[in-house]
């Protein structure tokens, strides 16, 4: 099948509930005159699907969420001539997925027994079994691995026969001990009624206080401790994202079914989330291992091509590792995670010298990119290593933090910077002039511009949302849900009007095509970017010293 064509026009990026609460509300906004010709594409984040955790990145299945959307919303987007980009999460699916629930129900008899990665089977012969029932791999086999959370990435799952089986769980997990009903203790455990009432009160209070059930103290009823712990474990529930076993034929059936479903939605670009964690081999890296990662991508590409889909692998790695180049050389689109930091750096140093360096590389090596300023994650820092001097990266961090941002270290490791969480508007010092200028530069940089909805509305850091989210809620600083009324009111702000004008120009000017010639010049604080094709030329001149820009057609 011929691949669905997606232009290099602007790409809106939002959750389905980012404005108004449902996708239909965003649609009503896009139908307004102010948004005519503003967006050519829409990257809808995965909470549009049936999900449970991680703001959509824990997929139960790829059906449209009844809470946030309706299949007719997807049809209406197509009616507006807006292309779609959606996520396909290769590494994991939810504990609540039909496949994992079948394992919990049927245990060893489940057809999906090996759909996920049984930790002990994976590491058999490569470590020692501990008292808790899982193998601790020998250091020689895991020395090149890093894990996203403390300890080994395991979720112990209770089978119907009472056996606990460890499954590989790279990302989020939560074990939920359900409250005890005294009547069930009487029926299932044979306790006297008054005893059951007393024990249930102790247990339920401990659950409310989030105490460790291994340390449960039943006081005078301690003789029942083992029985009650076993009862609690037999009835526990789970949430989490379980790693898929890509060696299982059923997983490949699932991959194919998912890509077909996305194609049926009319998706043009499929963003591959967490793909680099999926291939796993004993003694190899568990992230971006070689050649496993590339073998997986090629197999996915083969299926995607059958459905006319273009793949956009999402991966964070330092510039110095050249992973972006490897992807580009293999013919994939590349996420430009360098631009957000380079843009802020240019304002700080009052020079676009590194913006030019990166733009020249994109053009000379014919790298197909999707670029961005803000997004649902933080402002990338790890990616800049090897492109910007270390001192300048630290200056960038200090500047964004001084403007209210929060540093996210790499997988919990201190002083190994990963990203800064802040709205892009706040990262620029909440300057309307800088926001407009940054948008203009983004729209003239090579690639397809992705526009985070909150950037468009010049959103400031949301500290209240961070506080509500609690520990680990730093990303909520840049995910403010706007009411439809608030969004409409913000359309009257000059910084919003100017961005809409720039976006409309980017989409309607015939010079912005994939085959256009792009040249960047930089001298001192002044930088220019010129696009030229058969339709003519268009030029952006910026001055970082004066923080001004001008667009000329000719």
VOSETOR-421102 format. One line per 3 residues: their letters; for each residue x, y, z of C-alpha. Coordinates in pm, 1 decimal, padded with zeros to 6 digits. Layout:
BEGIN
a) X Y Z ~ ... $
This chain:
BEGIN
xxx) 00000.0 00000.0 00000.0 ~ 00121.2 00349.7 -00080.2 ~ 00209.6 00542.7 00232.9 $
xxx) -00038.4 00806.3 00348.2 ~ 00106.7 01146.4 00264.8 ~ 00155.8 01389.9 00552.8 $
xxx) 00271.3 01737.0 00463.0 ~ 00540.7 01928.1 00651.0 ~ 00265.8 02165.5 00765.0 $
xxx) 00217.1 02241.5 01132.8 ~ 00124.9 01965.0 01375.0 ~ -00093.4 02035.9 01678.4 $
xxx) 00002.4 01831.6 01986.7 ~ -00242.7 01783.9 02275.0 ~ -00421.8 01538.4 02497.0 $
xxx) -00785.2 01485.0 02398.4 ~ -00888.4 01664.6 02719.0 ~ -00632.7 01947.3 02699.9 $
xxx) -00900.9 02198.2 02603.8 ~ -01256.6 02163.5 02729.5 ~ -01229.6 01806.7 02852.4 $
xxx) -01305.2 01610.2 02535.5 ~ -01171.6 01581.7 02182.2 ~ -01499.0 01728.8 02054.3 $
xxx) -01414.8 02051.9 02240.1 ~ -01079.2 02078.5 02061.9 ~ -01266.9 02016.3 01738.2 $
xxx) -01499.8 02306.4 01811.8 ~ -01193.5 02526.1 01859.4 ~ -01034.0 02409.2 01534.0 $
xxx) -01355.4 02495.2 01347.2 ~ -01333.3 02860.7 01454.1 ~ -01226.1 03121.7 01200.8 $
xxx) -00913.3 03197.5 01408.2 ~ -00787.0 02845.0 01334.1 ~ -00851.7 02840.7 00961.5 $
xxx) -00539.0 02706.3 00786.0 ~ -00346.8 02702.9 01116.7 ~ -00291.5 02325.7 01147.1 $
xxx) -00241.2 02056.0 00887.9 ~ -00197.6 01769.3 01133.1 ~ -00286.0 01666.1 01488.5 $
xxx) -00080.5 01443.5 01718.6 ~ -00335.6 01319.2 01971.0 ~ -00168.1 01178.7 02280.6 $
xxx) -00268.7 00821.5 02371.2 ~ -00524.2 00894.5 02642.3 ~ -00756.7 00906.5 02339.6 $
xxx) -00743.1 00526.8 02370.3 ~ -00863.1 00289.0 02643.9 ~ -00589.7 00345.7 02902.2 $
xxx) -00540.9 00351.6 03278.4 ~ -00210.5 00514.9 03383.9 ~ 00068.6 00749.2 03285.8 $
xxx) -00168.7 00994.6 03115.5 ~ -00241.1 00743.2 02840.6 ~ 00088.5 00561.6 02797.1 $
xxx) -00042.7 00248.9 02968.0 ~ -00266.0 00098.3 02700.4 ~ -00543.6 -00146.4 02779.7 $
xxx) -00644.2 -00152.8 02414.2 ~ -00659.0 00085.6 02118.6 ~ -01032.2 00147.4 02128.6 $
xxx) -01137.4 00511.9 02150.5 ~ -01188.4 00628.5 02508.6 ~ -01556.7 00685.9 02583.7 $
xxx) -01454.2 00949.2 02837.2 ~ -01246.8 01161.9 02602.9 ~ -01370.5 01097.7 02252.2 $
xxx) -01585.3 00925.5 01997.9 ~ -01499.7 00764.4 01662.5 ~ -01696.4 01040.7 01489.5 $
xxx) -01447.3 01293.3 01631.0 ~ -01175.4 01120.2 01431.2 ~ -01393.5 01138.0 01119.2 $
xxx) -01452.6 01511.0 01174.2 ~ -01078.7 01575.6 01194.1 ~ -01041.2 01414.2 00854.1 $
xxx) -01330.1 01628.0 00727.1 ~ -01125.6 01932.4 00833.0 ~ -00837.9 01795.9 00618.8 $
xxx) -00628.8 01741.2 00929.3 ~ -00390.3 01444.4 00919.5 ~ -00339.8 01231.0 01228.8 $
xxx) -00039.8 01112.2 01425.9 ~ -00094.3 00861.8 01706.1 ~ 00116.8 00647.8 01936.7 $
xxx) 00197.1 00279.7 01915.0 ~ 00362.4 00161.2 02236.1 ~ 00583.2 -00135.0 02153.6 $
xxx) 00738.9 -00221.6 02488.0 ~ 00438.9 -00271.8 02712.8 ~ 00066.4 -00282.9 02769.4 $
xxx) -00142.0 -00249.4 03082.3 ~ -00197.6 -00507.2 03355.1 ~ -00565.5 -00446.4 03278.0 $
xxx) -00524.6 -00562.1 02917.9 ~ -00724.2 -00872.9 02821.1 ~ -00398.0 -01061.4 02770.1 $
xxx) -00261.5 -01000.0 03118.8 ~ -00597.2 -01050.1 03284.5 ~ -00614.0 -01389.6 03116.0 $
xxx) -00282.3 -01480.8 03281.4 ~ -00410.8 -01373.9 03623.2 ~ -00724.6 -01581.4 03569.6 $
xxx) -00575.3 -01892.0 03409.8 ~ -00209.2 -01895.7 03515.7 ~ -00011.1 -02174.1 03351.1 $
xxx) -00312.2 -02260.1 03132.6 ~ -00334.0 -01912.8 02981.0 ~ -00269.4 -01889.8 02607.9 $
xxx) -00088.1 -01565.0 02693.8 ~ 00147.8 -01727.3 02946.2 ~ 00450.0 -01615.2 02740.1 $
xxx) 00295.7 -01301.4 02588.7 ~ 00483.6 -01111.6 02860.9 ~ 00835.0 -01176.6 02991.3 $
xxx) 00857.3 -01428.9 03274.2 ~ 01160.5 -01295.0 03462.0 ~ 01273.8 -01634.8 03591.5 $
xxx) 01248.8 -01801.7 03252.4 ~ 01442.2 -01516.0 03093.6 ~ 01725.3 -01536.0 03348.4 $
xxx) 01727.7 -01913.3 03396.9 ~ 02085.6 -02025.8 03458.7 ~ 02216.5 -01670.0 03482.8 $
xxx) 02176.0 -01593.7 03851.4 ~ 02056.1 -01716.0 04189.4 ~ 01701.3 -01759.9 04314.9 $
xxx) 01631.9 -01551.7 04625.8 ~ 01388.8 -01607.5 04911.5 ~ 01121.5 -01397.4 04744.4 $
xxx) 01103.2 -01631.2 04446.8 ~ 01282.9 -01447.2 04170.2 ~ 01629.1 -01481.7 04017.6 $
xxx) 01885.8 -01213.1 04092.4 ~ 02102.2 -01207.4 03775.8 ~ 02478.3 -01231.6 03810.5 $
xxx) 02646.4 -00893.7 03772.5 ~ 02822.3 -00994.8 03451.9 ~ 02484.1 -01019.1 03278.5 $
xxx) 02335.9 -00688.8 03391.5 ~ 02643.7 -00463.1 03401.1 ~ 02536.1 -00291.9 03078.6 $
xxx) 02173.9 -00252.1 03184.3 ~ 02004.8 00037.3 03356.6 ~ 01664.8 00027.0 03516.2 $
xxx) 01403.3 00299.9 03532.1 ~ 01336.6 00257.8 03904.3 ~ 01512.8 00126.2 04215.8 $
xxx) 01564.9 -00249.4 04235.7 ~ 01496.2 -00505.2 03966.4 ~ 01208.0 -00434.9 03724.6 $
xxx) 00973.5 -00705.9 03851.0 ~ 00604.8 -00740.2 03930.5 ~ 00520.3 -01053.9 04129.3 $
xxx) 00192.9 -01189.5 03994.4 ~ -00023.3 -01436.6 04187.0 ~ -00137.5 -01733.2 03976.2 $
xxx) -00460.9 -01922.9 04055.0 ~ -00260.5 -02211.8 04205.1 ~ -00113.6 -01974.4 04465.6 $
xxx) 00225.1 -01945.0 04297.8 ~ 00387.4 -01599.7 04261.1 ~ 00547.7 -01547.9 03919.8 $
xxx) 00780.5 -01252.3 03848.5 ~ 00716.2 -01062.9 03525.5 ~ 00937.8 -00797.2 03368.6 $
xxx) 00799.4 -00451.5 03442.3 ~ 01021.4 -00164.5 03320.7 ~ 00792.8 00125.0 03402.5 $
xxx) 00508.1 00191.2 03643.0 ~ 00360.7 -00062.5 03882.1 ~ 00129.6 -00057.1 04182.0 $
xxx) 00026.1 -00351.7 04398.1 ~ -00313.3 -00286.9 04551.6 ~ -00422.2 -00467.8 04866.2 $
xxx) -00799.2 -00467.7 04868.4 ~ -00996.0 -00405.5 05182.9 ~ -01123.8 -00705.6 05372.1 $
xxx) -01492.2 -00793.7 05415.7 ~ -01547.4 -00977.8 05747.9 ~ -01813.3 -01197.9 05588.4 $
xxx) -01564.1 -01315.3 05326.4 ~ -01315.6 -01405.3 05601.4 ~ -01585.5 -01613.8 05764.1 $
xxx) -01678.6 -01786.8 05438.4 ~ -01332.0 -01839.6 05291.2 ~ -01108.3 -01869.7 05598.6 $
xxx) -01348.3 -02016.7 05853.3 ~ -01296.3 -01740.8 06112.6 ~ -01552.4 -01667.9 06379.5 $
xxx) -01759.1 -01363.4 06292.7 ~ -01643.6 -01134.6 06576.0 ~ -01283.2 -01236.3 06513.1 $
xxx) -01326.6 -01156.5 06144.3 ~ -01471.9 -00814.1 06227.9 ~ -01177.8 -00729.7 06457.2 $
xxx) -00915.4 -00847.1 06206.6 ~ -01085.6 -00669.1 05915.2 ~ -01076.5 -00342.3 06112.0 $
xxx) -00700.4 -00375.3 06175.2 ~ -00625.6 -00474.2 05815.0 ~ -00838.6 -00206.1 05654.3 $
xxx) -00686.4 00066.9 05870.7 ~ -00338.3 -00057.3 05769.8 ~ -00439.9 -00044.2 05403.7 $
xxx) -00570.1 00311.7 05446.3 ~ -00238.6 00408.2 05603.2 ~ -00050.6 00235.7 05317.0 $
xxx) 00144.8 00014.7 05555.7 ~ 00363.0 -00270.9 05432.3 ~ 00149.4 -00583.0 05449.0 $
xxx) 00462.2 -00788.6 05517.7 ~ 00487.5 -00604.9 05849.6 ~ 00116.7 -00633.1 05932.0 $
xxx) 00063.6 -00653.0 06309.8 ~ -00264.4 -00818.3 06412.7 ~ -00198.4 -00777.2 06785.2 $
xxx) -00386.5 -01039.1 06988.1 ~ -00491.1 -01204.6 06661.8 ~ -00130.8 -01263.2 06550.3 $
xxx) -00187.9 -01639.2 06526.4 ~ -00385.0 -01559.3 06210.9 ~ -00110.4 -01344.1 06056.9 $
xxx) 00011.8 -01595.7 05797.5 ~ -00343.4 -01685.6 05699.5 ~ -00445.2 -01319.9 05656.6 $
xxx) -00131.4 -01228.1 05459.7 ~ -00197.3 -01518.6 05227.6 ~ -00558.7 -01409.4 05192.1 $
xxx) -00451.0 -01053.0 05108.6 ~ -00198.1 -01173.2 04852.5 ~ -00451.4 -01405.1 04691.2 $
xxx) -00692.5 -01113.4 04649.6 ~ -00449.6 -00836.0 04557.2 ~ -00488.9 -00629.9 04242.2 $
xxx) -00234.1 -00461.8 04018.4 ~ -00178.7 -00161.2 03800.9 ~ 00120.5 -00123.0 03576.4 $
xxx) 00278.2 -00146.0 03233.5 ~ 00397.4 -00498.5 03157.6 ~ 00680.2 -00560.9 02911.1 $
xxx) 00589.6 -00763.1 02603.8 ~ 00782.4 -01070.3 02495.3 ~ 00865.9 -00992.1 02132.7 $
xxx) 00968.9 -01354.2 02081.1 ~ 00605.2 -01460.7 02118.8 ~ 00413.1 -01505.1 01789.9 $
xxx) 00103.8 -01375.1 01969.4 ~ 00279.9 -01045.3 02035.5 ~ 00340.3 -01006.9 01663.9 $
xxx) -00026.6 -01079.9 01598.4 ~ -00100.9 -00801.8 01846.9 ~ 00145.1 -00566.2 01676.3 $
xxx) -00014.7 -00630.7 01336.8 ~ -00369.2 -00587.6 01472.2 ~ -00270.4 -00258.9 01635.5 $
xxx) -00111.1 -00113.9 01322.9 ~ -00415.7 -00214.1 01120.6 ~ -00641.4 -00043.6 01372.9 $
xxx) -00437.5 00275.8 01357.6 ~ -00455.0 00262.6 00980.0 ~ -00831.9 00221.2 01001.3 $
xxx) -00843.6 00543.4 01206.0 ~ -00674.9 00712.7 00910.9 ~ -00344.7 00769.2 01090.0 $
xxx) -00059.0 00888.4 00866.9 ~ 00233.3 00887.4 01113.4 ~ 00275.0 00634.6 01393.0 $
xxx) 00491.7 00755.6 01678.3 ~ 00675.6 00457.4 01826.3 ~ 00694.5 00510.2 02201.2 $
xxx) 00940.7 00315.1 02420.1 ~ 01041.9 00095.6 02126.3 ~ 01406.8 00088.2 02231.9 $
xxx) 01321.9 -00100.2 02554.0 ~ 01141.4 -00385.8 02379.3 ~ 01429.8 -00606.2 02253.5 $
xxx) 01597.7 -00785.6 02544.7 ~ 01875.6 -01043.1 02551.0 ~ 02076.5 -01189.6 02838.3 $
xxx) 02402.8 -00998.3 02875.8 ~ 02297.2 -00720.3 02638.0 ~ 02174.5 -00367.2 02699.9 $
xxx) 01805.6 -00348.9 02782.6 ~ 01779.4 -00017.2 02596.9 ~ 01873.8 00032.7 02232.8 $
xxx) 02059.0 -00295.0 02205.2 ~ 02223.3 -00372.8 01875.3 ~ 02114.7 -00538.0 01648.7 $
xxx) 01790.9 -00624.6 01832.7 ~ 01649.6 -00272.0 01820.7 ~ 01704.4 -00236.4 01447.6 $
xxx) 01572.5 -00585.4 01373.0 ~ 01255.0 -00499.2 01563.8 ~ 01215.4 -00167.4 01382.1 $
xxx) 01256.9 -00332.5 01043.3 ~ 00988.9 -00590.2 01121.3 ~ 00752.7 -00316.6 01238.0 $
xxx) 00836.3 -00112.4 00927.9 ~ 00750.4 -00409.9 00706.1 ~ 00404.4 -00435.3 00864.3 $
xxx) 00349.0 -00058.3 00872.4 ~ 00428.6 -00034.9 00501.5 ~ 00146.8 -00279.5 00427.1 $
xxx) -00095.0 -00029.9 00581.5 ~ 00059.2 00283.4 00432.2 ~ 00191.6 00407.7 00766.0 $
xxx) 00502.4 00621.6 00826.0 ~ 00696.6 00549.7 01146.6 ~ 00841.6 00810.5 01381.3 $
xxx) 01061.7 00632.8 01638.0 ~ 01076.2 00830.7 01962.2 ~ 01407.0 00805.3 02143.9 $
xxx) 01616.0 01025.4 02370.3 ~ 01991.7 00986.5 02334.1 ~ 02280.2 01229.5 02340.1 $
xxx) 02381.9 01402.1 02018.3 ~ 02726.3 01251.1 02061.7 ~ 02587.5 00897.8 02035.2 $
xxx) 02453.9 00980.8 01684.4 ~ 02143.0 00767.9 01732.4 ~ 01941.6 01028.5 01541.4 $
xxx) 02178.0 00985.0 01245.5 ~ 02149.6 00607.8 01258.3 ~ 01770.6 00636.3 01243.5 $
xxx) 01788.3 00888.1 00960.1 ~ 02034.2 00673.5 00763.6 ~ 01786.4 00385.9 00789.9 $
xxx) 01518.5 00606.1 00635.8 ~ 01314.2 00694.8 00945.5 ~ 01177.9 01030.9 01048.1 $
xxx) 01363.9 01175.9 01345.4 ~ 01232.2 01370.2 01641.7 ~ 01427.6 01693.4 01673.0 $
xxx) 01480.2 01692.2 02048.6 ~ 01775.7 01929.3 02005.3 ~ 01580.1 02236.8 01896.7 $
xxx) 01410.7 02320.6 02232.5 ~ 01740.1 02354.5 02418.3 ~ 01924.7 02515.9 02127.6 $
xxx) 01655.3 02782.3 02103.2 ~ 01685.3 02881.4 02469.5 ~ 02064.7 02871.0 02440.4 $
xxx) 02047.1 03110.5 02144.4 ~ 01855.9 03365.1 02350.9 ~ 02101.8 03326.9 02637.6 $
xxx) 02418.1 03361.3 02426.8 ~ 02251.4 03611.8 02189.8 ~ 02362.4 03410.8 01890.5 $
xxx) 02212.0 03140.9 01671.8 ~ 02548.0 02978.4 01601.0 ~ 02442.4 02634.8 01727.7 $
xxx) 02099.3 02662.4 01567.2 ~ 02279.4 02715.9 01236.4 ~ 02510.9 02422.0 01299.8 $
xxx) 02216.8 02189.8 01358.8 ~ 02005.7 02327.2 01071.9 ~ 02299.1 02286.0 00830.1 $
xxx) 02336.1 01923.2 00934.9 ~ 01966.2 01851.6 00883.1 ~ 01978.3 02003.6 00534.3 $
xxx) 02309.5 01855.8 00421.6 ~ 02225.4 01505.2 00541.2 ~ 01861.7 01527.0 00425.0 $
xxx) 01727.4 01430.2 00767.5 ~ 01347.3 01425.5 00787.1 ~ 01251.0 01573.7 01123.4 $
xxx) 00955.0 01661.6 01339.7 ~ 01069.6 01959.1 01546.7 ~ 00920.6 02109.8 01861.5 $
xxx) 00955.8 02362.0 02141.4 ~ 00742.3 02235.3 02430.8 ~ 00569.5 01898.1 02458.4 $
xxx) 00392.9 01669.8 02709.3 ~ 00734.9 01580.3 02853.0 ~ 01009.6 01816.0 02965.4 $
xxx) 01262.0 02023.2 02774.5 ~ 01531.2 01771.8 02667.9 ~ 01879.0 01808.9 02813.0 $
xxx) 02042.0 01467.8 02774.8 ~ 02007.9 01502.3 02398.4 ~ 02231.2 01812.0 02390.5 $
xxx) 02545.2 01634.6 02516.1 ~ 02804.7 01652.7 02241.7 ~ 02625.8 01931.5 02057.3 $
xxx) 02652.1 02209.0 02315.7 ~ 02952.8 02249.2 02548.5 ~ 02883.1 02113.6 02897.7 $
xxx) 02918.9 02458.8 03051.8 ~ 02651.3 02595.8 02820.6 ~ 02414.9 02309.6 02898.6 $
xxx) 02453.3 02390.9 03266.5 ~ 02390.8 02758.3 03196.5 ~ 02075.5 02661.3 03013.5 $
xxx) 01961.4 02448.7 03308.8 ~ 02035.7 02727.9 03555.2 ~ 01839.5 02977.1 03347.8 $
xxx) 01527.4 02759.5 03317.5 ~ 01541.1 02663.5 03685.9 ~ 01576.5 03030.8 03781.3 $
xxx) 01255.3 03086.1 03584.6 ~ 01071.6 02823.6 03786.7 ~ 01160.8 02498.5 03609.1 $
xxx) 01238.1 02163.5 03774.4 ~ 01528.0 01939.2 03678.0 ~ 01442.1 01575.0 03611.0 $
xxx) 01749.4 01355.2 03659.7 ~ 01803.9 01042.6 03455.2 ~ 01602.2 00755.4 03603.1 $
xxx) 01651.9 00878.5 03957.6 ~ 02028.5 00922.0 03930.1 ~ 02142.2 01251.7 04075.5 $
xxx) 02346.3 01493.4 03865.2 ~ 02279.1 01298.0 03545.5 ~ 02053.4 01553.3 03382.3 $
xxx) 01769.4 01434.9 03163.9 ~ 01518.2 01713.4 03118.4 ~ 01386.4 02034.3 03272.2 $
xxx) 01014.7 02048.9 03335.0 ~ 00866.4 02389.1 03255.8 ~ 00629.1 02544.2 03008.2 $
xxx) 00824.3 02681.0 02715.9 ~ 00677.5 03025.5 02775.0 ~ 00809.3 03023.3 03132.7 $
xxx) 01142.9 02880.4 03016.7 ~ 01175.2 03187.8 02794.2 ~ 01117.7 03413.7 03092.4 $
xxx) 00745.8 03461.9 03013.2 ~ 00834.0 03710.9 02743.2 ~ 00573.9 03748.2 02466.5 $
xxx) 00843.3 03881.8 02233.6 ~ 01067.4 03578.0 02283.8 ~ 00773.8 03337.6 02247.2 $
xxx) 00676.6 03489.7 01912.6 ~ 01038.0 03496.1 01795.4 ~ 01100.5 03136.4 01903.3 $
xxx) 00788.9 03028.3 01715.5 ~ 00901.1 03210.6 01402.4 ~ 01242.5 03043.0 01415.5 $
xxx) 01084.6 02701.2 01473.9 ~ 00860.4 02745.9 01169.4 ~ 01161.7 02831.3 00952.0 $
xxx) 01379.1 02546.8 01080.2 ~ 01386.2 02237.7 00857.0 ~ 01119.4 01978.8 00933.5 $
xxx) 00757.5 01947.7 01034.4 ~ 00677.8 02179.3 01328.7 ~ 00496.0 02020.9 01623.2 $
xxx) 00306.4 02274.7 01837.0 ~ 00226.5 02200.4 02201.2 ~ -00116.3 02348.4 02271.8 $
xxx) -00002.5 02520.6 02593.4 ~ 00280.6 02697.9 02409.3 ~ 00026.0 02834.4 02164.3 $
xxx) -00171.7 02982.3 02452.4 ~ 00147.5 03109.9 02624.5 ~ 00084.9 02898.8 02933.3 $
xxx) 00287.8 02962.9 03248.7 ~ 00427.1 02704.4 03491.5 ~ 00140.5 02531.6 03673.8 $
xxx) 00267.1 02475.7 04027.6 ~ -00078.2 02389.9 04161.6 ~ -00103.3 02099.3 03917.7 $
xxx) 00239.4 01978.2 04030.5 ~ 00129.5 01992.3 04395.1 ~ -00192.4 01800.4 04321.1 $
xxx) 00004.6 01529.2 04139.9 ~ 00235.6 01476.8 04439.0 ~ 00565.5 01288.3 04418.4 $
xxx) 00672.2 01242.1 04057.8 ~ 00419.7 01497.2 03936.0 ~ 00675.4 01739.9 03792.8 $
xxx) 00549.0 01694.5 03435.9 ~ 00210.6 01840.6 03529.3 ~ 00378.1 02181.5 03535.0 $
xxx) 00328.1 02190.6 03156.9 ~ -00002.8 02004.5 03115.4 ~ -00263.0 02256.4 03227.9 $
xxx) -00608.6 02159.7 03105.4 ~ -00782.0 02470.1 02971.2 ~ -01156.2 02517.6 02981.0 $
xxx) -01308.6 02592.4 02643.5 ~ -01410.4 02935.3 02771.1 ~ -01056.0 03006.7 02891.0 $
xxx) -00908.2 02899.0 02556.6 ~ -01149.4 03125.6 02368.0 ~ -01059.3 03417.8 02594.3 $
xxx) -00687.2 03358.3 02540.0 ~ -00739.3 03394.1 02165.6 ~ -00763.6 03767.3 02231.1 $
xxx) -00404.7 03787.3 02361.8 ~ -00156.1 03942.7 02118.9 ~ 00102.1 03665.5 02172.3 $
xxx) -00160.5 03405.2 02076.4 ~ -00286.1 03603.7 01777.8 ~ 00068.9 03649.6 01649.6 $
xxx) 00147.6 03279.0 01678.3 ~ -00172.7 03190.3 01491.7 ~ -00072.6 03437.0 01220.1 $
xxx) 00273.3 03278.6 01192.8 ~ 00129.1 02927.3 01179.9 ~ -00119.7 03025.3 00909.8 $
xxx) 00161.1 03180.0 00707.2 ~ 00370.1 02864.0 00742.2 ~ 00082.8 02651.0 00611.3 $
xxx) -00030.7 02874.8 00325.5 ~ 00297.7 03008.1 00185.9 ~ 00381.9 02782.8 -00114.1 $
xxx) 00755.6 02809.0 -00049.8 ~ 00742.0 02576.0 00250.9 ~ 00775.3 02240.1 00076.1 $
xxx) 00983.0 01927.7 00133.1 ~ 01193.2 01999.4 -00176.2 ~ 01269.2 02363.5 -00087.3 $
xxx) 01628.9 02475.9 -00054.6 ~ 01707.6 02602.7 00297.8 ~ 02003.0 02823.1 00385.4 $
xxx) 02099.4 02957.0 00727.2 ~ 02340.6 03242.4 00789.0 ~ 02463.8 03362.8 01127.3 $
xxx) 02692.0 03650.8 01221.6 ~ 02708.0 03782.7 01574.2 ~ 02356.0 03826.8 01713.5 $
xxx) 02197.2 03822.0 01366.2 ~ 02069.6 03509.2 01193.6 ~ 01873.3 03452.4 00875.1 $
xxx) 01692.1 03148.6 00737.5 ~ 01587.0 03147.5 00371.1 ~ 01358.0 02892.7 00199.8 $
xxx) 01354.9 02885.0 -00180.2 ~ 01166.8 02676.2 -00435.7 ~ 01001.0 02725.7 -00776.4 $
xxx) 00727.5 02934.4 -00610.8 ~ 00978.6 03192.0 -00487.8 ~ 01157.3 03255.3 -00160.0 $
xxx) 01081.1 03360.8 00195.4 ~ 01331.2 03493.9 00448.2 ~ 01339.3 03519.9 00826.1 $
xxx) 01580.4 03770.1 00981.3 ~ 01631.6 03762.5 01358.4 ~ 01840.0 03967.6 01595.8 $
xxx) 01901.7 03798.9 01930.8 ~ 02047.0 04114.8 02077.0 ~ 01736.2 04321.0 02007.6 $
xxx) 01508.8 04013.0 02031.9 ~ 01337.8 04105.0 01706.4 ~ 01247.0 03926.2 01383.8 $
xxx) 01117.7 04011.1 01038.1 ~ 00974.5 03795.6 00757.9 ~ 01018.1 03896.2 00394.2 $
xx) 00873.8 03733.9 00083.7 ~ 01038.0 03779.8 -00251.6 $
